């Protein structure tokens, strides 16, 4: 039986990195949009629309990455092909 504790730890670490990166991206996006609205208030509607679309794309990518991370964490261990070839056959063991 394989020990899967490290894969769960890696999934938690990966999920944290994903969420941290998404938060930074959305923060930079909102900063840029708000600065643009402050400089040119007449374009605030267009900037808001572009900001919402970009934020939705960032969130979509974040959810996709989280799903992939947790799918990899819950995947069972796969034996290495070299280990399969070196495993003794039942007939050879009983000789």
ABEGO torsion letter per residue (X at the ends): XBBAAAAAAAAAAAAAAAAAAAAAAAAAAAAAAAAAAAABAAAAAAAAAAAAAAAAAAAAAAAAAAAAAAAAAABBBBBBAAAAAABBBAAAAAX
